[in-house]
Amino acid sequence: MTMFRKTLIDLLLNNPMSLKQISRAVDESPGQIEDDLNHLVRSLKHTEYKAVIEPASCRACGFEFSEGNGKQTFQMPIVP
């Protein structure tokens, strides 16, 4: 799995992607990718790279979802 995490660095370098996009690009389940990304973020402390994680947002209204574990169901606020 270490080699796969190194390929994730190449995939994500200057190319922000969502979990779903990464999952499709490497043909792995989102759950497996999430585990690998969590490990990768911890491992990056020992490299010259830095992870930048942007919060998920609604495409329609721009609402930014709070940080969660990714397994929660979120609701957008109702805006007039």
Phi, psi and omega in degrees: 000338180300318181298321180297320180295325177293324178290332175297322178300312179299320181294320187266349182298115182057027181215078182301136180219152174277167178303318181295319179295318178297316181303316179292320184295326183251003177056050175232162179288148177303326179297317179294318180296319179300316177299315181295320179295319178300317178293319180299317180300318177294322182288335183295343178301336184259015181230181177274359182268158177224133179277134174243113183250118181262142180292149176294147179220156179284132179291329184283315187243349179085002179302131178263126180283146179289161179295139178212188180268006177083350181254000181272157174263129181251154174236137176281150176289153177275122181247140181290000000 
